[in-house]
Amino acid sequence: SIECKFAACVMRWRSVGGYTHQLQSALKAENGYVVQINRADPFKAVVLRNFEVPMSGPQLWNELPNKAELDNWALNQRQMYELSKLKIEMFAEPEIWPVGYPDIAREGAVVRYRFRFQGGVSNAEAFIAAQEKSTYWDSLTMRFNNETSGTPNIELDLQGAYYAY
């Protein structure tokens, strides 16, 4: 499985006919990988990779989408995905962001619309391509199912949010 949060990824590997030293040779430390072989079961390894990704986003409130516009777009997206039967949890009521400040008036606050997509690669590609609003990703998890068969099934779990002012 592969799980990425912000600028770091953790990959869990299980050898299927190969050796973990081959994994270490392929994922070199000078390229930013740290390979940790499981002492109890040397056929398993965890690979860590930090990426030098600059975190950026809007610098000013007026760079965020308009609340009414984003709300309308979010409701249309929610309806489309609910009818599609895809595993997407989208756009519950927007929440005031940052959380934990109950005294902020909704009219003057930034709001956040959270979403979570779960599904296969082709559906994830379609979901990502359909995002016309600024998307801020929280995490990406990739799981491989049925590794013993010739073609593993790849399941993605994407989580993020949209923000508006």
C-alpha positions, 0 to 999 in steps of 0.5 A: 500500500502507499499512503501520502499525506502532504509531502511525505509518503509511506509505502508498505511492500511484501516480497512476492518472489524477490528480495528486499535488497533488490527493493533497496537497490531500486529505491536509493537513499540518495534519491530520498528513500528510506527502506526499513526491512521488517526484522520479524519478517524480512520479506516485508519492508516499509519505504519512506519518502519525503518530497520537497513540495512547496505548500502553497495556496491563496495568499489573500481572501479574495483569491478564494472562490465566492461562497455562493458560487462554490456552494452551488457548484458543490451541490451539483457535484454532490448530486452527480456523484450520488447518482453515479453510485461511486463511493464519494462522500462529498460536501456535507454542510460547509464548516467554518474554517479554521475550526474551533472558533465558534464566535466567527460570524458565518458571513465573514468566515472562510468555509470549507467543503470536505470530500472523500473519494474511494475507488479505482484508478480510472474513476479517480482520474475522472474525479480529479479531472472534473475538479474545476475549483481549487482543490486542497488535498489532505491525503492520498492512500493507494491499496493493492488488493489481490496481489497474488493474482496476475493483475492487482486491483488498485484502490485509491482513497483521496481526501481533501477540501475546497475553501471559499470566502 
